[in-house]
Amino acid sequence: MRSLRALGRLARLLLHVLRGLAIARRLPRLDEAARHERIRWWAGELLALLGVERVVEGTAPAGAMLLAVNHVSWLDIVAVHSVCPQARFVSKADVRGWPVIRTLVDAADTLYIERERKRDALRVVHQVAEALRRGETVAVFPEGTTGDGHALLPFHANLLQAAIAAGSPVQPVALRFSQPGHAVSPAVAYVGDTTLLQSVWRIACAERLSVRVCLLPPVEAPQADRRALAEQLRQRIARRLDG
């Protein structure tokens, strides 16, 4: 029964992805409010189709804000977009090589970074700072890669420099995926040699998954030391995840 249910979820997910491609083609012709509403709906519906219940705590940002989010899975972006559809994510450049996924990610005005090139981080910092000065919301994963959800990896400070340069606050966001019997869901963990298809299948097979999106109070970043800021954000997210 679990496998049949998972196959049904995947069939509906495929149709939803195709619907998303159609929406992505129309987004450039819509005004800002309409674009954000389409992104919010699509992300929320994807969670629902996979059987993921969403719980939101805190207040979503309005205007210039850098979101610092702990990283567990590819579902992180979907969960955040269901609450903050205006957020532009900084994503690894590898995503541009993923068929279909790239179209959806591009439609959300994603900024790409080549993490293996140190100089590319400086380019992206400038892009993020410019976006913040325009009053936009940008989201980053300071860990730089996914963890297993049980403990936070060290936070990299490079991209946080954008908020300092732009004089914009940083809002820590704590994500926790759970399911009955597991305070931290093993089905959602996207680590090691796990492929995207394997991850999607595990999530589709899981029962009563939930994601808690905790939007913590913003931290003022002007003239802050970026490494101190990174540690402060990490501690705030860690305390919320432990609570």
N, C-alpha and C positions, 0 to 999 in steps of 0.2 A: 504493500500500500504506500509506503514512504517513497519508493522509487516512482510509482505511478503519479503520486502527487507532485514530485519533483519534476517529472516530465511535463506535466500540465503547467506548472509554473514557468518552465523554460519556454514552452510554446507561447504562453502569453507574454513573456519577456521579449521574445523575438519580435512579436507584433508591435510591442511598445517601442523597441529600438527602431523599427521601420517607421513608426509614427514620429519618433524623435528626429529621424533624418528629414522627414517632410517638414517638420517644424523648423529645423535648422536652416533650411533653404529660405524660409519666410522671415526669419528673425531680422535680417538687415532692413526689411521694409517696414518694421514695426517701430513705434516710439519706445522710449526707455521703459516706461511702466508696463507696456504690453509684453516686451521682451522678458522682463523679470518675472512676470506672471506666468508666462509659458514655461520658463525654466523651473520655477517653483512647482508648478503642476506636474511637469514631467518627472522631476526628481522624487516628489512625494509619491507619485503613482508607481514608480519603479520599486520603491521600498515596499509599498503595499502588495505589489504583485509577487514579491519574494517572501511575503509573509513577515516583514520586519515592522514591528510597532515602533513608533517614534515618540519619545518623551523629550520635551524642550524645557530647559530652565534658563532663566535670565532673559535679557533684552537684546534683540538683534541690532547691529549697528546701523546708523544712518549717516551717510556722508563719508568723509575721509577717515579710513580706519585700516590698520593692518591686523589681520587675524592670524594668530599663532596657534596652530592646531596639532594635537598629537596624531601620529600616523599609525593606523592599524591595517587598513585595507583599501582597495579601490572604491569601496562603498563610502569611504570618508567624504569624498567630494560630493557624492549624491546626498548624503545626510546633511552636509552643510548647505548645499544648494536648496534643499527643501525648506530651509529656514532663512538663509541669506542668499537669495538668487542673484543678487547684484555682485557677489564676490567673484573677482577674477583670480584664479588659482595660478600659482607658479608650479609648473609640472616639468618632470624630466623630459628631455628632448626625444627620448626613445618612443614616447607616445605617438609622435608624428609618423612612426612607421607602422602603427596598428591600423589595419583597414577598418572602416566604419567608425571605430572609436575616435579616430582623429577628427572626423567630420563633426561629431557631437562635441568634442572638447574644443575645437576651433570656434564653434558657434557660441561658446561661453566666454570668448575673448581671453583664452588662456595664454599666459606668458611661458615661454619655454626656456629651460636652462640646460646646458651641457655640463653636468656636474664633474666630469672628468677633466674639464678645462677650467683651471682656476681663474683665468682672465674673463671667462664668460660670466662669472658671478658678478663682476664689476658692472658689466653691461646690463645685467638684469636688475641690479640694485638701482641703476639710473632709471630704468624703465619703470620700476615700481615706485620710486620717488616721484617721478613725473605724474604717474597715475594718482598717487595720493594728493599731490598738489592740485590736481583737477577735481578733487573731491570724491574720488572713487574708493571702493573697498577692495582690498587685495588680500588673499589668503596664502599663507605659506606653511610648510611642514618643517619646522626647525630641526627635527631629527634627521631629515634628509633621506630617510628610508623607513620602511614599515618595521614595527616591532611586534611582539607577540601579544601585546595588550596588557601583560602583567606588570611590566616595569617600563618606565620611559628610558629611551636612549639619550645620550648627551645631546644638548641643543647646540646647533651651529649658529653662530652669531652674524654671519656675513649679510644675509638678507635683511636682518633687523636694522642694519645701517640705513636702509631706505626710510624707515619711519623717523629715525633721528635726523636725517638730512631734510626731510619734509616737515618736521615738527608735528608729526601726526601721532596720536595715541596708538597703543597696541592692545588688542583685546584677546586674552587667552581663551581658547575653546577646548574643553575637555570632552572627548568622545569615549563612550564605554558601550561596547556590544556585549550583550549577555543573553542567556537562555536558561530555562529551568535546570537547576543542578550545577550551573556554571556561572559564577559571577563575571567571568570573562569568557566569552564564547570561543571555543576552539574551532568552530566552523568558519568563523570570519577571518581568523589569522591568515595573513598573506605573506608568509616568510619562507626563507630557504629556497628550495627548488620548486615550490608550488607554482603551477602555471595559472594563467587567467581562467582557462576553461575548467581546471580542477577546482579553483576557488569558487567559481559560479555554481558548479555542481554541488559542492559541499554546502553552500548557503541555501541552495534550492531544496536540499534534503533536510535541512535543519528545521526543528519545530519550535515555534513560539520565540523566535528571535526578537530582540528589542535593541534599540539604540537610544542612548541618552545623550542629548546634545546640550552641554552646559556652557552657556555664554557668561563668562566671568567678568567682573568689573574691569574696565580698561585701565591700562597702565600708561601714565604719561611718559613719553620717550624723549622729548626735546633735551639735547645736550647730555643724554645719558651715555654711560659707557656700554657699548653693545654687548660685551661679554657679561657684565653685571646684569644687564637687561635680560639676556638669554637665561641666566640662572634664576632670576626672579620669576620669569614666566614659567620655567620648568617646575619650580617649586610650587607655584600656585596651581598648575594643572595636576601635579602629583598629589597635592593635598586633596584636591577635589575627587580624584580617582580613588583615593584611599578612604574617602569619607563615606 
